[in-house]
Amino acid sequence: MKKLGLAWQIFIGLALGIAVGAIFYGNPLVTAILTPVGDVFIRLIKMIVLPIVISSLVVGIAGSGDMKKLGKIGFKTILYFEIITTVAIVIGLFAGNIFKPGTGIDMSQLAKTDIHQYVNTAENASHHSMADTFVNIVPTNIVQAMGNGDLLAIIFFSVLFGVGISVIGEKGKPVIHFLEAVSETMFWMTNQIMKLAPIGVFALIGVTVAKFGVSSLIPLGKLVIILYLSMFVFVLVVLGIVAKMCGTSIVKILKLLKDEIILAFSTASSEAVLPKLMLKMEQFGCPKSIVSFVVPTGYTFNLAGSALYQSLATLFIVQMYGINLPIWSQISIVVVLMLTSKGMAGVSGASLVVLLATVNSVGLPVEGVALIAGIDRILDMARTVVNVVGNGIASVVVSKWEGQFDHGKADTQK
């Protein structure tokens, strides 16, 4: 196995997991054995994410220390995120209107999934304004924010802390050295944990297939195919144009991130690839100060894959119930999604929560969400890949925008 690259090892784990899940479909013993293995791998990844984000961001910010420059980077980052996620939402609506995945669906064939755990959260999300998002950026207790995995609050604290270290000069250097050591240690831990990725992927995908089986995709197969094709077009065309404008190519970036793409697809977890994504984008020519800010912020603001899915899934439910939704109502969906999708990254089942909030806000039956929730894991795999690739490209965009993108490093990547 050592002679095989990580991407191939993960791919073999993925294939074996699908095979085992299909063979032992419906067997609770297999699910009981594999679930803890997959959960341990995801927990190992989550364990190192916050230390990496905090140490990398503080060191990167302390290195620049220019508040005016940081403000410009922050504004450009959020502006780009809003533009690209809006494009993703529009593509989802366009695909839904053209291909109509919800028409002709026999709802009696679909298994309902219990979504009560998400309903209350969705009701709160529907009243979640942009002002609330900005208020929640400021943590009242940074330790509590770390415990809750609230990335926006952690980023806010880390930026201020980094600026403070820069301002106090020589006195802050021991702190920088300490955090640099923390960052390097965390990346060493990441490399060790990633050796377990094939086993983690095998367990996670095995559980998914063993629980739902391939047959569960048949009634909703049209939705799955259209979503995957829409994601494919978004990455190759939209993100491809963006990459071209930055003087690089989407193919080069996809090759660079091949390990992370397979891992993200297999685990359906963006967090699983965050440490390696940051490291790869630095190797690609993006400065540490920009990568350490853009990538973690993108995990809340730049969920283009999730936004595309939510707009397409909303239209799927509309069509499934035979409801005629005029264009102005579809525009309202875009506005609602732009608001509710922000600040939800740390919420369990965030995409389902946002979808519930959107469906509820435009007066659609929320039961429709329960009918597609059973295959949400399959859909989540695709949207996670798009989220990861989108955040990688965002680092290139902001670096290029700031005139700090190193084309020499990018050109050396095979």
C-alpha positions in Angstrom: 0.0 0.0 0.0 2.9 2.3 0.7 3.7 2.3 -3.1 0.2 3.6 -3.8 -0.5 7.3 -3.5 -3.1 8.5 -0.9 -5.7 9.1 -3.6 -5.5 5.5 -4.8 -5.6 4.2 -1.3 -8.7 6.2 -0.5 -10.3 5.1 -3.8 -9.7 1.4 -3.0 -11.2 2.0 0.5 -14.2 3.6 -1.2 -14.7 0.8 -3.7 -14.3 -1.9 -1.0 -16.8 0.0 1.3 -19.4 0.1 -1.5 -18.9 -3.6 -2.1 -19.2 -4.6 1.5 -22.2 -2.3 2.1 -24.0 -3.7 -1.0 -23.3 -7.4 0.1 -24.4 -6.8 3.6 -27.3 -4.4 2.8 -29.7 -4.2 5.7 -27.4 -6.1 8.1 -27.4 -4.2 11.4 -24.3 -6.0 12.6 -22.1 -4.6 9.8 -23.5 -1.1 10.5 -22.7 -1.5 14.2 -19.1 -2.6 13.5 -18.3 0.0 10.8 -20.0 3.1 12.4 -17.6 3.5 15.3 -14.6 3.2 12.9 -15.9 6.0 10.6 -16.9 8.2 13.6 -13.4 7.9 15.1 -11.8 9.0 11.9 -14.1 12.1 11.6 -13.5 12.9 15.3 -9.7 12.7 14.7 -10.0 15.2 11.9 -12.3 17.6 13.9 -9.8 17.4 16.8 -7.1 19.1 14.8 -9.1 21.6 12.7 -9.5 24.4 15.3 -5.8 24.4 16.5 -4.7 24.6 12.8 -7.1 27.4 12.0 -6.2 29.5 15.0 -2.4 29.0 14.9 -2.2 29.5 11.1 -4.5 32.6 11.1 -2.8 34.3 14.0 0.7 33.7 12.6 -0.5 34.9 9.1 -2.1 38.0 10.4 0.7 38.9 12.8 3.0 38.7 9.8 1.1 41.5 8.0 -0.5 43.4 10.9 -1.9 46.0 8.6 -5.6 46.6 9.6 -6.3 48.5 6.4 -4.9 45.7 4.3 -6.9 43.1 6.3 -10.1 45.1 5.8 -9.5 45.1 2.1 -8.9 41.4 2.0 -12.0 40.8 4.1 -14.2 42.9 1.9 -12.9 41.3 -1.3 -13.3 37.8 0.2 -17.0 38.3 1.2 -17.8 40.1 -2.0 -16.4 37.2 -4.1 -18.2 34.6 -1.9 -21.6 36.4 -2.4 -21.2 36.6 -6.1 -20.1 32.9 -6.6 -22.8 31.5 -4.3 -25.5 33.6 -6.0 -24.3 32.1 -9.4 -24.5 28.6 -7.8 -28.1 29.3 -6.6 -29.1 30.5 -10.1 -27.6 27.5 -11.8 -29.6 25.2 -9.4 -32.8 27.0 -10.3 -32.0 26.9 -14.0 -31.3 23.2 -13.9 -34.5 22.6 -11.9 -36.6 24.6 -14.4 -35.0 23.0 -17.5 -34.9 19.3 -16.4 -37.8 19.3 -13.9 -36.5 16.4 -11.7 -39.6 16.4 -9.5 -42.2 15.8 -12.2 -43.7 12.3 -12.4 -42.5 11.2 -9.0 -44.7 8.6 -7.3 -44.4 9.8 -3.7 -45.8 6.5 -2.4 -42.5 4.9 -3.4 -40.4 7.3 -1.3 -39.4 6.4 2.2 -40.0 9.2 4.7 -37.2 10.2 7.0 -37.6 11.7 10.5 -36.6 15.3 10.3 -38.0 16.6 13.5 -34.6 17.2 14.9 -34.0 19.8 12.2 -37.4 21.5 12.3 -36.8 23.8 15.4 -33.4 24.8 14.1 -34.9 25.6 10.7 -37.6 27.8 12.3 -34.8 29.8 13.9 -32.9 29.9 10.7 -35.8 31.4 8.8 -35.7 34.4 11.1 -31.9 34.6 10.8 -31.0 38.0 9.2 -27.7 39.2 7.9 -27.5 41.5 10.9 -27.8 38.5 13.2 -24.9 36.9 11.3 -22.6 39.9 11.9 -23.6 40.2 15.5 -22.8 36.5 16.1 -19.4 37.0 14.6 -18.3 38.6 17.9 -18.0 35.8 20.6 -19.0 36.5 24.2 -16.8 33.6 25.2 -14.0 32.4 22.9 -13.7 29.0 24.8 -17.4 28.4 24.3 -17.1 29.4 20.6 -14.2 26.8 20.2 -16.4 24.2 21.9 -19.3 24.9 19.6 -17.0 24.9 16.5 -18.2 28.4 15.6 -15.6 29.3 12.9 -16.7 32.9 12.3 -16.3 33.8 16.0 -13.0 32.0 16.1 -11.8 33.8 13.0 -12.8 37.2 14.4 -10.9 36.5 17.7 -7.8 35.2 15.8 -7.7 38.2 13.5 -7.8 40.6 16.5 -5.3 38.5 18.4 -2.9 38.4 15.4 -3.1 42.2 15.0 -2.5 42.7 18.7 0.6 40.5 18.6 1.9 42.5 15.6 1.2 45.9 17.4 3.2 45.0 20.5 6.3 44.2 18.4 9.1 42.3 20.1 7.0 41.2 23.1 4.8 39.3 20.8 7.5 37.3 19.0 7.5 34.5 21.6 3.8 34.0 21.0 4.4 33.9 17.3 7.2 31.3 17.7 4.9 29.2 19.9 2.0 29.3 17.5 4.3 28.5 14.6 5.4 25.4 16.5 1.7 24.6 17.2 0.9 24.9 13.5 3.8 22.6 12.4 2.8 20.1 15.1 -0.8 20.1 13.9 0.2 19.5 10.3 2.4 16.6 11.4 -0.6 15.2 13.2 -2.7 15.7 10.1 -0.2 13.6 8.0 -0.4 10.8 10.6 -4.2 10.9 10.7 -4.5 10.9 6.9 -2.7 7.5 6.8 -6.0 6.2 8.3 -8.1 7.9 5.6 -8.6 4.7 3.5 -9.9 2.8 6.6 -12.2 5.7 7.6 -13.5 6.1 4.1 -14.2 2.3 3.9 -16.2 2.4 7.1 -18.2 5.6 6.3 -19.2 4.6 2.7 -19.9 1.0 3.9 -22.3 2.2 6.5 -24.1 4.5 4.0 -24.6 1.7 1.4 -25.5 -0.9 4.0 -28.2 1.4 5.4 -29.8 2.7 2.3 -28.7 0.3 -0.5 -28.4 1.2 -4.2 -32.2 0.6 -4.6 -33.0 3.7 -2.5 -31.6 5.8 -5.4 -33.9 4.6 -8.1 -37.0 6.7 -7.2 -34.9 9.8 -6.8 -32.3 8.9 -9.4 -33.3 11.8 -11.7 -32.6 14.3 -8.8 -29.2 12.7 -8.1 -28.2 12.7 -11.8 -29.2 16.3 -12.4 -27.6 17.5 -9.2 -24.3 15.8 -10.1 -24.4 17.1 -13.6 -25.1 20.6 -12.4 -22.2 20.4 -9.9 -20.0 19.2 -12.7 -21.0 22.1 -15.0 -20.5 24.6 -12.1 -17.0 23.4 -11.4 -15.8 23.1 -15.0 -17.5 26.1 -16.5 -18.0 28.7 -13.7 -15.0 27.9 -11.5 -13.1 27.1 -14.7 -13.7 30.7 -16.0 -12.7 32.1 -12.6 -9.5 30.1 -12.6 -8.7 31.2 -16.2 -9.2 34.8 -15.2 -6.6 34.3 -12.4 -4.0 33.0 -14.9 -4.3 29.3 -14.0 -6.6 26.4 -14.9 -9.3 24.5 -13.1 -7.7 21.2 -14.4 -4.5 22.1 -12.6 -6.3 22.9 -9.4 -8.3 19.7 -9.6 -5.1 17.6 -10.0 -3.6 19.4 -7.1 -6.6 18.6 -4.9 -7.2 15.1 -6.1 -6.6 13.5 -2.7 -8.8 16.1 -1.0 -11.6 15.7 -3.6 -11.7 11.9 -3.2 -11.6 12.2 0.6 -14.3 14.9 0.7 -16.5 12.8 -1.6 -16.1 9.7 0.4 -16.6 11.2 3.9 -19.1 14.0 2.9 -17.1 16.2 5.4 -15.5 19.5 4.4 -13.6 19.5 7.8 -11.8 16.3 6.8 -9.8 18.1 4.2 -9.5 21.6 5.7 -5.9 21.2 7.0 -4.6 19.7 3.8 -6.5 22.2 1.7 -4.8 25.1 3.4 -1.4 23.5 3.0 -2.0 22.7 -0.7 -3.1 26.2 -1.6 0.0 27.6 0.1 2.1 25.3 -2.1 0.1 26.4 -5.1 1.3 30.0 -4.6 -1.2 31.7 -2.3 0.3 33.5 0.8 -0.3 32.0 4.2 -1.9 35.2 5.5 -4.6 35.0 2.8 -5.2 31.2 2.8 -5.5 31.1 6.6 -8.3 33.7 6.4 -10.1 32.8 3.1 -10.4 29.0 3.6 -11.9 29.0 7.1 -14.2 31.9 6.3 -15.3 30.1 3.1 -16.5 27.2 5.2 -19.3 29.5 6.3 -19.7 32.0 3.5 -18.6 30.1 0.4 -20.8 27.0 0.4 -21.5 27.1 -3.4 -22.2 23.3 -3.6 -24.7 23.5 -0.7 -26.4 26.6 -2.3 -26.8 24.9 -5.6 -28.2 21.8 -4.0 -30.7 23.8 -1.9 -32.1 25.7 -4.8 -32.4 22.6 -7.0 -34.0 20.6 -4.1 -36.5 23.3 -3.4 -37.7 23.2 -7.0 -37.7 19.4 -6.8 -40.2 19.6 -3.9 -42.3 22.2 -5.8 -42.5 20.0 -8.9 -43.1 16.8 -6.8 -46.3 18.4 -5.3 -47.3 19.8 -8.7 -47.1 23.4 -7.5 -46.7 26.2 -10.0 -44.0 28.6 -8.6 -43.8 31.9 -10.6 -40.5 33.5 -11.3 -40.8 36.2 -8.6 -41.3 33.4 -6.0 -38.1 31.8 -7.4 -36.3 35.1 -7.0 -37.4 35.2 -3.4 -35.9 31.7 -3.0 -32.5 33.2 -4.1 -32.8 36.0 -1.5 -33.9 33.6 1.3 -31.0 31.2 0.5 -28.5 34.0 0.5 -29.6 34.9 4.1 -30.3 31.5 5.7 -27.2 29.8 4.3 -24.8 32.1 6.1 -23.6 31.2 9.6 -25.0 27.6 9.4 -21.7 25.7 8.9 -21.5 24.6 12.5 -25.1 23.4 12.7 -25.8 19.6 12.5 -27.4 18.8 9.2 -26.8 22.4 8.0 -28.0 21.8 4.4 -31.2 20.1 5.5 -31.8 22.9 8.0 -31.4 25.6 5.4 -33.5 23.7 2.9 -36.3 23.3 5.6 -36.1 27.1 6.3 -36.3 27.9 2.6 -39.2 25.6 1.9 -41.1 26.9 5.0 -40.4 30.6 4.1 -42.0 30.2 0.6 -45.0 28.3 1.9 -44.1 24.8 0.6 -44.9 21.6 2.5 -41.9 20.7 4.7 -42.8 17.0 4.4 -41.2 17.1 1.0 -37.8 17.5 2.7 -38.4 14.2 4.6 -38.9 12.4 1.3 -35.4 13.3 0.0 -33.6 13.3 3.4 -33.0 9.5 3.1 -30.5 10.0 0.2 -29.1 13.3 1.6 -25.8 11.5 2.3 -25.4 10.7 -1.5 -26.2 14.3 -2.4 -23.9 15.6 0.4 -21.0 13.8 -1.1 -21.2 15.9 -4.3 -21.9 19.3 -2.7 -19.0 18.7 -0.3 -16.6 18.3 -3.2 -17.9 21.6 -4.8 -17.5 23.4 -1.5 -13.9 22.2 -1.1 -12.9 23.1 -4.7 -14.7 26.4 -4.5 -12.7 27.4 -1.3 -9.5 26.4 -3.0 -10.2 28.6 -6.0 -11.3 31.5 -3.6 -7.8 31.5 -2.2 -6.4 31.9 -5.7 -8.9 34.7 -6.5 -8.2 36.8 -3.4 -4.4 36.3 -3.7 -4.5 37.4 -7.4 -6.8 40.3 -6.5 -4.2 41.4 -3.9 -1.3 40.9 -6.4 0.2 38.2 -4.2 -0.4 35.1 -6.2 2.9 33.3 -7.0 2.5 32.0 -10.6 5.9 30.4 -10.4 4.8 28.1 -7.6 1.5 27.3 -9.4 3.4 26.5 -12.7 5.6 24.0 -10.8 2.6 21.9 -9.8 2.1 18.9 -12.0 
